[in-house]
Amino acid sequence: MAIIRWIFGFLITVAAAVFAVVNRHDIQIFWNPLGEGAVTVPAYLAVLGFMALGFFLGAAAVWMNMGRLRSERRKQKKEIKTLNRQVAAAKDAVARAPESLSSQGGETYPALPVRIG
């Protein structure tokens, strides 16, 4: 899947570079429809600038919509750490159990076979 993203990214970059080379003429952008405030910029700068603006606005929208998932992931990481600590404590308790029996002088006896029937 990553290779497909690299291929599409490369193709978009090449297309943007070709567009910039082909469209070097100047265009006027009117920010105020009622006034005379026109800005003259190269065509490729206007188009690529608005594409970049759209990219960043889209990225901000996705980031804001994923806030709930990020907070849930943080909670899950905390829970995983707590559970890992509990598992480690249980393993230590099991590892120390035979030592505590032998240190108290108690002997461990083998399990008796059980016959059914």
N, CA, C and O atoms as a printed pandas DataFrame, in Angstrom:
     atom_number atom_name residue_name chain_id  residue_number  x_coord  y_coord  z_coord
0              1         N          MET        A               1    0.819   -1.192    0.000
1              2        CA          MET        A               1    0.000    0.000    0.000
2              3         C          MET        A               1    0.867    1.261    0.000
3              4         O          MET        A               1    0.512    2.272   -0.607
4              5         N          ALA        A               2    1.987    1.187    0.677
5              6        CA          ALA        A               2    2.863    2.352    0.742
6              7         C          ALA        A               2    3.444    2.680   -0.632
7              8         O          ALA        A               2    3.645    3.849   -0.961
8              9         N          ILE        A               3    3.709    1.659   -1.422
9             10        CA          ILE        A               3    4.278    1.900   -2.748
10            11         C          ILE        A               3    3.266    2.643   -3.637
11            12         O          ILE        A               3    3.648    3.464   -4.471
12            13         N          ILE        A               4    1.989    2.346   -3.449
13            14        CA          ILE        A               4    0.956    3.030   -4.243
14            15         C          ILE        A               4    0.915    4.512   -3.872
15            16         O          ILE        A               4    0.771    5.370   -4.743
16            17         N          ARG        A               5    1.041    4.808   -2.579
17            18        CA          ARG        A               5    1.074    6.218   -2.158
18            19         C          ARG        A               5    2.282    6.932   -2.746
19            20         O          ARG        A               5    2.175    8.074   -3.193
20            21         N          TRP        A               6    3.435    6.261   -2.748
21            22        CA          TRP        A               6    4.636    6.873   -3.319
22            23         C          TRP        A               6    4.453    7.139   -4.817
23            24         O          TRP        A               6    4.861    8.187   -5.319
24            25         N          ILE        A               7    3.849    6.203   -5.515
25            26        CA          ILE        A               7    3.645    6.370   -6.955
26            27         C          ILE        A               7    2.702    7.541   -7.221
27            28         O          ILE        A               7    2.991    8.392   -8.063
28            29         N          PHE        A               8    1.560    7.587   -6.498
29            30        CA          PHE        A               8    0.630    8.696   -6.690
30            31         C          PHE        A               8    1.259   10.028   -6.289
31            32         O          PHE        A               8    1.046   11.034   -6.966
32            33         N          GLY        A               9    2.019   10.053   -5.218
33            34        CA          GLY        A               9    2.691   11.282   -4.805
34            35         C          GLY        A               9    3.672   11.764   -5.851
35            36         O          GLY        A               9    3.761   12.961   -6.126
36            37         N          PHE        A              10    4.416   10.822   -6.441
37            38        CA          PHE        A              10    5.367   11.176   -7.488
38            39         C          PHE        A              10    4.646   11.720   -8.713
39            40         O          PHE        A              10    5.072   12.720   -9.290
40            41         N          LEU        A              11    3.550   11.068   -9.115
41            42        CA          LEU        A              11    2.793   11.530  -10.284
42            43         C          LEU        A              11    2.195   12.918  -10.058
43            44         O          LEU        A              11    2.213   13.753  -10.962
44            45         N          ILE        A              12    1.676   13.166   -8.879
45            46        CA          ILE        A              12    1.117   14.493   -8.582
46            47         C          ILE        A              12    2.216   15.548   -8.587
47            48         O          ILE        A              12    1.998   16.662   -9.065
48            49         N          THR        A              13    3.383   15.216   -8.066
49            50        CA          THR        A              13    4.503   16.160   -8.058
50            51         C          THR        A              13    4.956   16.477   -9.480
51            52         O          THR        A              13    5.220   17.634   -9.807
52            53         N          VAL        A              14    5.043   15.461  -10.317
53            54        CA          VAL        A              14    5.435   15.680  -11.713
54            55         C          VAL        A              14    4.387   16.530  -12.428
55            56         O          VAL        A              14    4.732   17.441  -13.180
56            57         N          ALA        A              15    3.105   16.232  -12.192
57            58        CA          ALA        A              15    2.035   17.010  -12.832
58            59         C          ALA        A              15    2.086   18.471  -12.376
59            60         O          ALA        A              15    1.896   19.371  -13.194
60            61         N          ALA        A              16    2.336   18.720  -11.105
61            62        CA          ALA        A              16    2.427   20.096  -10.604
62            63         C          ALA        A              16    3.628   20.817  -11.217
63            64         O          ALA        A              16    3.533   21.996  -11.558
64            65         N          ALA        A              17    4.749   20.121  -11.357
65            66        CA          ALA        A              17    5.933   20.745  -11.955
66            67         C          ALA        A              17    5.688   21.079  -13.427
67            68         O          ALA        A              17    6.070   22.154  -13.890
68            69         N          VAL        A              18    5.059   20.171  -14.158
69            70        CA          VAL        A              18    4.750   20.428  -15.571
70            71         C          VAL        A              18    3.774   21.588  -15.679
71            72         O          VAL        A              18    3.924   22.441  -16.554
72            73         N          PHE        A              19    2.771   21.632  -14.802
73            74        CA          PHE        A              19    1.810   22.732  -14.800
74            75         C          PHE        A              19    2.506   24.064  -14.549
75            76         O          PHE        A              19    2.201   25.063  -15.202
76            77         N          ALA        A              20    3.447   24.076  -13.596
77            78        CA          ALA        A              20    4.154   25.319  -13.280
78            79         C          ALA        A              20    5.005   25.791  -14.453
79            80         O          ALA        A              20    5.101   26.995  -14.692
80            81         N          VAL        A              21    5.621   24.877  -15.185
81            82        CA          VAL        A              21    6.465   25.261  -16.315
82            83         C          VAL        A              21    5.615   25.775  -17.474
83            84         O          VAL        A              21    5.993   26.739  -18.140
84            85         N          VAL        A              22    4.476   25.141  -17.718
85            86        CA          VAL        A              22    3.630   25.505  -18.855
86            87         C          VAL        A              22    2.867   26.808  -18.606
87            88         O          VAL        A              22    2.657   27.573  -19.547
88            89         N          ASN        A              23    2.450   27.081  -17.376
89            90        CA          ASN        A              23    1.596   28.236  -17.066
90            91         C          ASN        A              23    2.383   29.315  -16.323
91            92         O          ASN        A              23    2.182   29.543  -15.131
92            93         N          ARG        A              24    3.277   29.969  -17.051
93            94        CA          ARG        A              24    4.080   31.020  -16.431
94            95         C          ARG        A              24    3.508   32.410  -16.657
95            96         O          ARG        A              24    4.088   33.384  -16.177
96            97         N          HIS        A              25    2.410   32.539  -17.357
97            98        CA          HIS        A              25    1.850   33.869  -17.616
98            99         C          HIS        A              25    1.169   34.415  -16.353
99           100         O          HIS        A              25    0.812   33.666  -15.444
100          101         N          ASP        A              26    1.004   35.729  -16.327
101          102        CA          ASP        A              26    0.421   36.391  -15.152
102          103         C          ASP        A              26   -1.097   36.433  -15.254
103          104         O          ASP        A              26   -1.669   36.557  -16.337
104          105         N          ILE        A              27   -1.722   36.328  -14.100
105          106        CA          ILE        A              27   -3.171   36.489  -14.021
106          107         C          ILE        A              27   -3.482   37.486  -12.906
107          108         O          ILE        A              27   -2.670   37.713  -12.009
108          109         N          GLN        A              28   -4.672   38.071  -12.985
109          110        CA          GLN        A              28   -5.095   39.005  -11.949
110          111         C          GLN        A              28   -6.126   38.311  -11.060
111          112         O          GLN        A              28   -7.068   37.684  -11.543
112          113         N          ILE        A              29   -5.923   38.439   -9.761
113          114        CA          ILE        A              29   -6.867   37.896   -8.788
114          115         C          ILE        A              29   -7.510   39.068   -8.085
115          116         O          ILE        A              29   -6.826   39.908   -7.502
116          117         N          PHE        A              30   -8.839   39.121   -8.142
117          118        CA          PHE        A              30   -9.593   40.187   -7.493
118          119         C          PHE        A              30  -10.128   39.672   -6.166
119          120         O          PHE        A              30  -10.982   38.786   -6.139
120          121         N          TRP        A              31   -9.632   40.217   -5.077
121          122        CA          TRP        A              31  -10.072   39.806   -3.745
122          123         C          TRP        A              31  -11.361   40.510   -3.353
123          124         O          TRP        A              31  -12.183   39.943   -2.634
124          125         N          ASN        A              32  -11.542   41.725   -3.812
125          126        CA          ASN        A              32  -12.712   42.525   -3.469
126          127         C          ASN        A              32  -13.560   42.682   -4.722
127          128         O          ASN        A              32  -13.148   43.370   -5.656
128          129         N          PRO        A              33  -14.737   42.061   -4.765
129          130        CA          PRO        A              33  -15.535   42.157   -5.992
130          131         C          PRO        A              33  -16.060   43.570   -6.265
131          132         O          PRO        A              33  -16.408   43.875   -7.405
132          133         N          LEU        A              34  -16.126   44.434   -5.256
133          134        CA          LEU        A              34  -16.652   45.783   -5.452
134          135         C          LEU        A              34  -15.555   46.818   -5.672
135          136         O          LEU        A              34  -15.829   47.931   -6.121
136          137         N          GLY        A              35  -14.323   46.456   -5.361
137          138        CA          GLY        A              35  -13.237   47.425   -5.460
138          139         C          GLY        A              35  -12.293   47.119   -6.593
139          140         O          GLY        A              35  -12.536   46.250   -7.431
140          141         N          GLU        A              36  -11.215   47.859   -6.588
141          142        CA          GLU        A              36  -10.208   47.722   -7.630
142          143         C          GLU        A              36   -8.975   46.977   -7.142
143          144         O          GLU        A              36   -7.956   46.993   -7.832
144          145         N          GLY        A              37   -9.019   46.341   -6.012
145          146        CA          GLY        A              37   -7.842   45.700   -5.424
146          147         C          GLY        A              37   -7.480   44.398   -6.094
147          148         O          GLY        A              37   -7.820   43.331   -5.583
148          149         N          ALA        A              38   -6.801   44.452   -7.222
149          150        CA          ALA        A              38   -6.384   43.253   -7.941
150          151         C          ALA        A              38   -4.925   42.948   -7.634
151          152         O          ALA        A              38   -4.108   43.852   -7.463
152          153         N          VAL        A              39   -4.617   41.676   -7.569
153          154        CA          VAL        A              39   -3.250   41.216   -7.353
154          155         C          VAL        A              39   -2.822   40.456   -8.598
155          156         O          VAL        A              39   -3.550   39.584   -9.073
156          157         N          THR        A              40   -1.655   40.776   -9.127
157          158        CA          THR        A              40   -1.145   40.087  -10.315
158          159         C          THR        A              40   -0.075   39.086   -9.880
159          160         O          THR        A              40    0.943   39.452   -9.293
160          161         N          VAL        A              41   -0.334   37.815  -10.184
161          162        CA          VAL        A              41    0.590   36.726   -9.820
162          163         C          VAL        A              41    0.675   35.758  -10.994
163          164         O          VAL        A              41   -0.221   35.734  -11.838
164          165         N          PRO        A              42    1.743   34.957  -11.058
165          166        CA          PRO        A              42    1.811   33.912  -12.088
166          167         C          PRO        A              42    0.687   32.884  -11.866
167          168         O          PRO        A              42    0.288   32.635  -10.729
168          169         N          ALA        A              43    0.192   32.302  -12.936
169          170        CA          ALA        A              43   -0.932   31.359  -12.862
170          171         C          ALA        A              43   -0.581   30.151  -12.008
171          172         O          ALA        A              43   -1.403   29.697  -11.212
172          173         N          TYR        A              44    0.636   29.623  -12.164
173          174        CA          TYR        A              44    0.999   28.436  -11.396
174          175         C          TYR        A              44    1.043   28.732   -9.902
175          176         O          TYR        A              44    0.715   27.871   -9.085
176          177         N          LEU        A              45    1.451   29.955   -9.544
177          178        CA          LEU        A              45    1.512   30.315   -8.127
178          179         C          LEU        A              45    0.112   30.363   -7.513
179          180         O          LEU        A              45   -0.097   29.913   -6.387
180          181         N          ALA        A              46   -0.829   30.905   -8.256
181          182        CA          ALA        A              46   -2.209   30.975   -7.755
182          183         C          ALA        A              46   -2.797   29.578   -7.593
183          184         O          ALA        A              46   -3.374   29.262   -6.553
184          185         N          VAL        A              47   -2.655   28.751   -8.608
185          186        CA          VAL        A              47   -3.258   27.409   -8.554
186          187         C          VAL        A              47   -2.581   26.554   -7.490
187          188         O          VAL        A              47   -3.263   25.930   -6.676
188          189         N          LEU        A              48   -1.252   26.517   -7.483
189          190        CA          LEU        A              48   -0.560   25.698   -6.485
190          191         C          LEU        A              48   -0.764   26.235   -5.074
191          192         O          LEU        A              48   -0.824   25.463   -4.117
192          193         N          GLY        A              49   -0.871   27.543   -4.943
193          194        CA          GLY        A              49   -1.138   28.127   -3.630
194          195         C          GLY        A              49   -2.501   27.714   -3.091
195          196         O          GLY        A              49   -2.632   27.363   -1.918
196          197         N          PHE        A              50   -3.517   27.757   -3.955
197          198        CA          PHE        A              50   -4.848   27.346   -3.519
198          199         C          PHE        A              50   -4.920   25.836   -3.277
199          200         O          PHE        A              50   -5.665   25.382   -2.409
200          201         N          MET        A              51   -4.157   25.070   -4.031
201          202        CA          MET        A              51   -4.093   23.625   -3.763
202          203         C          MET        A              51   -3.466   23.364   -2.396
203          204         O          MET        A              51   -3.951   22.522   -1.640
204          205         N          ALA        A              52   -2.406   24.073   -2.083
205          206        CA          ALA        A              52   -1.760   23.916   -0.775
206          207         C          ALA        A              52   -2.700   24.347    0.345
207          208         O          ALA        A              52   -2.766   23.694    1.386
208          209         N          LEU        A              53   -3.423   25.440    0.138
209          210        CA          LEU        A              53   -4.394   25.896    1.128
210          211         C          LEU        A              53   -5.473   24.835    1.355
211          212         O          LEU        A              53   -5.842   24.560    2.497
212          213         N          GLY        A              54   -5.976   24.243    0.281
213          214        CA          GLY        A              54   -6.971   23.173    0.396
214          215         C          GLY        A              54   -6.427   21.961    1.123
215          216         O          GLY        A              54   -7.130   21.336    1.918
216          217         N          PHE        A              55   -5.167   21.627    0.849
217          218        CA          PHE        A              55   -4.538   20.498    1.539
218          219         C          PHE        A              55   -4.486   20.740    3.040
219          220         O          PHE        A              55   -4.856   19.867    3.825
220          221         N          PHE        A              56   -4.027   21.923    3.444
221          222        CA          PHE        A              56   -3.898   22.210    4.876
222          223         C          PHE        A              56   -5.252   22.328    5.562
223          224         O          PHE        A              56   -5.400   21.914    6.711
224          225         N          LEU        A              57   -6.246   22.890    4.869
225          226        CA          LEU        A              57   -7.588   22.950    5.452
226          227         C          LEU        A              57   -8.173   21.545    5.618
227          228         O          LEU        A              57   -8.808   21.252    6.630
228          229         N          GLY        A              58   -7.961   20.683    4.632
229          230        CA          GLY        A              58   -8.426   19.298    4.738
230          231         C          GLY        A              58   -7.719   18.543    5.847
231          232         O          GLY        A              58   -8.344   17.778    6.581
232          233         N          ALA        A              59   -6.405   18.759    5.972
233          234        CA          ALA        A              59   -5.650   18.103    7.043
234          235         C          ALA        A              59   -6.129   18.569    8.412
235          236         O          ALA        A              59   -6.208   17.770    9.345
236          237         N          ALA        A              60   -6.448   19.851    8.539
237          238        CA          ALA        A              60   -6.953   20.367    9.814
238          239         C          ALA        A              60   -8.322   19.775   10.131
239          240         O          ALA        A              60   -8.598   19.452   11.286
240          241         N          ALA        A              61   -9.177   19.627    9.137
241          242        CA          ALA        A              61  -10.500   19.043    9.360
242          243         C          ALA        A              61  -10.386   17.586    9.802
243          244         O          ALA        A              61  -11.095   17.161   10.714
244          245         N          VAL        A              62   -9.504   16.819    9.169
245          246        CA          VAL        A              62   -9.306   15.423    9.561
246          247         C          VAL        A              62   -8.747   15.345   10.970
247          248         O          VAL        A              62   -9.187   14.514   11.765
248          249         N          TRP        A              63   -7.787   16.198   11.292
249          250        CA          TRP        A              63   -7.180   16.190   12.631
250          251         C          TRP        A              63   -8.228   16.488   13.692
251          252         O          TRP        A              63   -8.244   15.851   14.745
252          253         N          MET        A              64   -9.111   17.460   13.421
253          254        CA          MET        A              64  -10.140   17.807   14.398
254          255         C          MET        A              64  -11.163   16.684   14.540
255          256         O          MET        A              64  -11.640   16.434   15.647
256          257         N          ASN        A              65  -11.509   16.010   13.467
257          258        CA          ASN        A              65  -12.481   14.924   13.539
258          259         C          ASN        A              65  -11.919   13.678   14.208
259          260         O          ASN        A              65  -12.693   12.861   14.705
260          261         N          MET        A              66  -10.625   13.507   14.239
261          262        CA          MET        A              66  -10.007   12.328   14.835
262          263         C          MET        A              66   -9.647   12.526   16.305
263          264         O          MET        A              66   -8.991   11.666   16.892
264          265         N          GLY        A              67  -10.059   13.631   16.907
265          266        CA          GLY        A              67   -9.736   13.902   18.309
266          267         C          GLY        A              67  -10.262   12.838   19.248
267          268         O          GLY        A              67   -9.571   12.446   20.188
268          269         N          ARG        A              68  -11.480   12.360   19.009
269          270        CA          ARG        A              68  -12.063   11.335   19.865
270          271         C          ARG        A              68  -11.249   10.039   19.794
271          272         O          ARG        A              68  -11.024    9.391   20.816
272          273         N          LEU        A              69  -10.814    9.668   18.606
273          274        CA          LEU        A              69  -10.016    8.450   18.463
274          275         C          LEU        A              69   -8.655    8.583   19.141
275          276         O          LEU        A              69   -8.152    7.622   19.724
276          277         N          ARG        A              70   -8.057    9.780   19.064
277          278        CA          ARG        A              70   -6.771    9.975   19.723
278          279         C          ARG        A              70   -6.904    9.861   21.233
279          280         O          ARG        A              70   -6.046    9.267   21.885
280          281         N          SER        A              71   -7.974   10.425   21.801
281          282        CA          SER        A              71   -8.158   10.328   23.258
282          283         C          SER        A              71   -8.447    8.886   23.664
283          284         O          SER        A              71   -7.986    8.442   24.715
284          285         N          GLU        A              72   -9.199    8.149   22.852
285          286        CA          GLU        A              72   -9.460    6.744   23.157
286          287         C          GLU        A              72   -8.169    5.936   23.097
287          288         O          GLU        A              72   -7.960    5.035   23.910
288          289         N          ARG        A              73   -7.321    6.247   22.156
289          290        CA          ARG        A              73   -6.038    5.540   22.049
290          291         C          ARG        A              73   -5.161    5.817   23.265
291          292         O          ARG        A              73   -4.493    4.911   23.762
292          293         N          ARG        A              74   -5.154    7.072   23.754
293          294        CA          ARG        A              74   -4.385    7.384   24.967
294          295         C          ARG        A              74   -4.899    6.582   26.158
295          296         O          ARG        A              74   -4.112    6.069   26.952
296          297         N          LYS        A              75   -6.229    6.476   26.280
297          298        CA          LYS        A              75   -6.806    5.691   27.373
298          299         C          LYS        A              75   -6.418    4.221   27.253
299          300         O          LYS        A              75   -6.107    3.576   28.253
300          301         N          GLN        A              76   -6.434    3.697   26.043
301          302        CA          GLN        A              76   -6.065    2.305   25.837
302          303         C          GLN        A              76   -4.599    2.064   26.172
303          304         O          GLN        A              76   -4.261    1.023   26.736
304          305         N          LYS        A              77   -3.729    3.001   25.839
305          306        CA          LYS        A              77   -2.309    2.853   26.181
306          307         C          LYS        A              77   -2.117    2.813   27.692
307          308         O          LYS        A              77   -1.327    2.015   28.196
308          309         N          LYS        A              78   -2.843    3.682   28.427
309          310        CA          LYS        A              78   -2.749    3.679   29.888
310          311         C          LYS        A              78   -3.247    2.357   30.452
311          312         O          LYS        A              78   -2.648    1.808   31.377
312          313         N          GLU        A              79   -4.344    1.842   29.898
313          314        CA          GLU        A              79   -4.888    0.571   30.370
314          315         C          GLU        A              79   -3.924   -0.578   30.086
315          316         O          GLU        A              79   -3.765   -1.476   30.913
316          317         N          ILE        A              80   -3.284   -0.552   28.920
317          318        CA          ILE        A              80   -2.313   -1.591   28.573
318          319         C          ILE        A              80   -1.138   -1.560   29.534
319          320         O          ILE        A              80   -0.668   -2.613   29.964
320          321         N          LYS        A              81   -0.650   -0.362   29.884
321          322        CA          LYS        A              81    0.451   -0.264   30.842
322          323         C          LYS        A              81    0.044   -0.834   32.195
323          324         O          LYS        A              81    0.817   -1.553   32.828
324          325         N          THR        A              82   -1.179   -0.511   32.642
325          326        CA          THR        A              82   -1.665   -1.026   33.923
326          327         C          THR        A              82   -1.762   -2.544   33.882
327          328         O          THR        A              82   -1.338   -3.215   34.823
328          329         N          LEU        A              83   -2.309   -3.087   32.815
329          330        CA          LEU        A              83   -2.437   -4.542   32.704
330          331         C          LEU        A              83   -1.079   -5.217   32.622
331          332         O          LEU        A              83   -0.893   -6.293   33.191
332          333         N          ASN        A              84   -0.123   -4.605   31.922
333          334        CA          ASN        A              84    1.230   -5.179   31.860
334          335         C          ASN        A              84    1.878   -5.210   33.241
335          336         O          ASN        A              84    2.566   -6.171   33.585
336          337         N          ARG        A              85    1.658   -4.156   34.035
337          338        CA          ARG        A              85    2.187   -4.155   35.401
338          339         C          ARG        A              85    1.558   -5.267   36.232
339          340         O          ARG        A              85    2.247   -5.948   36.992
340          341         N          GLN        A              86    0.247   -5.448   36.083
341          342        CA          GLN        A              86   -0.438   -6.493   36.833
342          343         C          GLN        A              86    0.051   -7.878   36.434
343          344         O          GLN        A              86    0.226   -8.742   37.293
344          345         N          VAL        A              87    0.274   -8.099   35.140
345          346        CA          VAL        A              87    0.790   -9.384   34.672
346          347         C          VAL        A              87    2.193   -9.620   35.218
347          348         O          VAL        A              87    2.511  -10.727   35.652
348          349         N          ALA        A              88    3.032   -8.588   35.200
349          350        CA          ALA        A              88    4.396   -8.731   35.730
350          351         C          ALA        A              88    4.358   -9.044   37.226
351          352         O          ALA        A              88    5.136   -9.870   37.702
352          353         N          ALA        A              89    3.460   -8.390   37.973
353          354        CA          ALA        A              89    3.339   -8.660   39.403
354          355         C          ALA        A              89    2.854  -10.081   39.639
355          356         O          ALA        A              89    3.328  -10.740   40.565
356          357         N          ALA        A              90    1.930  -10.568   38.834
357          358        CA          ALA        A              90    1.440  -11.942   38.985
358          359         C          ALA        A              90    2.538  -12.949   38.663
359          360         O          ALA        A              90    2.662  -13.971   39.337
360          361         N          LYS        A              91    3.334  -12.664   37.635
361          362        CA          LYS        A              91    4.446  -13.568   37.297
362          363         C          LYS        A              91    5.466  -13.604   38.429
363          364         O          LYS        A              91    5.988  -14.671   38.754
364          365         N          ASP        A              92    5.755  -12.459   39.032
365          366        CA          ASP        A              92    6.682  -12.426   40.163
366          367         C          ASP        A              92    6.139  -13.217   41.342
367          368         O          ASP        A              92    6.888  -13.928   42.012
368          369         N          ALA        A              93    4.840  -13.099   41.600
369          370        CA          ALA        A              93    4.233  -13.832   42.711
370          371         C          ALA        A              93    4.296  -15.325   42.469
371          372         O          ALA        A              93    4.553  -16.088   43.401
372          373         N          VAL        A              94    4.065  -15.761   41.237
373          374        CA          VAL        A              94    4.139  -17.182   40.914
374          375         C          VAL        A              94    5.577  -17.664   41.004
375          376         O          VAL        A              94    5.828  -18.775   41.470
376          377         N          ALA        A              95    6.513  -16.855   40.570
377          378        CA          ALA        A              95    7.924  -17.248   40.626
378          379         C          ALA        A              95    8.406  -17.341   42.065
379          380         O          ALA        A              95    9.256  -18.178   42.368
380          381         N          ARG        A              96    7.891  -16.510   42.958
381          382        CA          ARG        A              96    8.310  -16.520   44.362
382          383         C          ARG        A              96    7.575  -17.567   45.193
383          384         O          ARG        A              96    8.017  -17.875   46.299
384          385         N          ALA        A              97    6.480  -18.117   44.704
385          386        CA          ALA        A              97    5.666  -19.054   45.486
386          387         C          ALA        A              97    6.440  -20.300   45.891
387          388         O          ALA        A              97    6.388  -20.637   47.074
388          389         N          PRO        A              98    7.149  -21.012   45.032
389          390        CA          PRO        A              98    7.909  -22.192   45.493
390          391         C          PRO        A              98    9.014  -21.820   46.480
391          392         O          PRO        A              98    9.307  -22.583   47.401
392          393         N          GLU        A              99    9.627  -20.653   46.291
393          394        CA          GLU        A              99   10.671  -20.226   47.220
394          395         C          GLU        A              99   10.088  -19.996   48.610
395          396         O          GLU        A              99   10.713  -20.348   49.610
396          397         N          SER        A             100    8.914  -19.419   48.679
397          398        CA          SER        A             100    8.321  -19.141   49.983
398          399         C          SER        A             100    7.905  -20.433   50.674
399          400         O          SER        A             100    7.957  -20.504   51.902
400          401         N          LEU        A             101    7.496  -21.453   49.931
401          402        CA          LEU        A             101    7.137  -22.729   50.550
402          403         C          LEU        A             101    8.368  -23.431   51.113
403          404         O          LEU        A             101    8.325  -23.961   52.223
404          405         N          SER        A             102    9.458  -23.440   50.360
405          406        CA          SER        A             102   10.666  -24.128   50.821
406          407         C          SER        A             102   11.324  -23.356   51.958
407          408         O          SER        A             102   11.964  -23.965   52.816
408          409         N          SER        A             103   11.187  -22.046   51.988
409          410        CA          SER        A             103   11.803  -21.285   53.063
410          411         C          SER        A             103   11.031  -21.429   54.372
411          412         O          SER        A             103   11.584  -21.180   55.444
412          413         N          GLN        A             104    9.765  -21.827   54.299
413          414        CA          GLN        A             104    8.968  -22.021   55.504
414          415         C          GLN        A             104    9.113  -23.431   56.037
415          416         O          GLN        A             104    8.511  -23.762   57.058
416          417         N          GLY        A             105    9.872  -24.246   55.396
417          418        CA          GLY        A             105   10.081  -25.607   55.870
418          419         C          GLY        A             105    9.028  -26.564   55.376
419          420         O          GLY        A             105    9.080  -27.747   55.712
420          421         N          GLY        A             106    8.105  -26.119   54.618
421          422        CA          GLY        A             106    7.074  -27.001   54.092
422          423         C          GLY        A             106    7.593  -27.769   52.899
423          424         O          GLY        A             106    8.361  -27.250   52.090
424          425         N          GLU        A             107    7.163  -29.014   52.802
425          426        CA          GLU        A             107    7.589  -29.818   51.668
426          427         C          GLU        A             107    6.484  -29.828   50.629
427          428         O          GLU        A             107    5.298  -29.753   50.951
428          429         N          THR        A             108    6.891  -29.922   49.407
429          430        CA          THR        A             108    5.899  -30.023   48.350
430          431         C          THR        A             108    5.720  -31.488   48.026
431          432         O          THR        A             108    6.699  -32.225   47.911
432          433         N          TYR        A             109    4.504  -31.912   47.880
433          434        CA          TYR        A             109    4.202  -33.293   47.612
434          435         C          TYR        A             109    3.720  -33.434   46.175
435          436         O          TYR        A             109    3.043  -32.551   45.648
436          437         N          PRO        A             110    4.071  -34.540   45.551
437          438        CA          PRO        A             110    3.607  -34.724   44.186
438          439         C          PRO        A             110    2.101  -34.968   44.183
439          440         O          PRO        A             110    1.529  -35.436   45.167
440          441         N          ALA        A             111    1.482  -34.646   43.072
441          442        CA          ALA        A             111    0.043  -34.842   42.954
442          443         C          ALA        A             111   -0.262  -36.326   42.858
443          444         O          ALA        A             111    0.456  -37.069   42.188
444          445         N          LEU        A             112   -1.304  -36.752   43.512
445          446        CA          LEU        A             112   -1.709  -38.161   43.476
446          447         C          LEU        A             112   -2.503  -38.420   42.206
447          448         O          LEU        A             112   -3.312  -37.595   41.781
448          449         N          PRO        A             113   -2.257  -39.583   41.610
449          450        CA          PRO        A             113   -3.033  -39.911   40.396
450          451         C          PRO        A             113   -4.486  -40.176   40.775
451          452         O          PRO        A             113   -4.771  -40.743   41.830
452          453         N          VAL        A             114   -5.370  -39.774   39.931
453          454        CA          VAL        A             114   -6.795  -39.954   40.170
454          455         C          VAL        A             114   -7.314  -40.965   39.178
455          456         O          VAL        A             114   -7.117  -40.829   37.970
456          457         N          ARG        A             115   -7.987  -41.990   39.702
457          458        CA          ARG        A             115   -8.579  -43.011   38.832
458          459         C          ARG        A             115  -10.076  -42.795   38.769
459          460         O          ARG        A             115  -10.757  -42.633   39.782
460          461         N          ILE        A             116  -10.551  -42.800   37.567
461          462        CA          ILE        A             116  -11.988  -42.642   37.382
462          463         C          ILE        A             116  -12.540  -43.973   36.879
463          464         O          ILE        A             116  -12.056  -44.523   35.890
464          465         N          GLY        A             117  -13.539  -44.475   37.557
465          466        CA          GLY        A             117  -14.246  -45.673   37.101
466          467         C          GLY        A             117  -13.822  -46.932   37.659
467          468         O          GLY        A             117  -14.376  -47.977   37.317
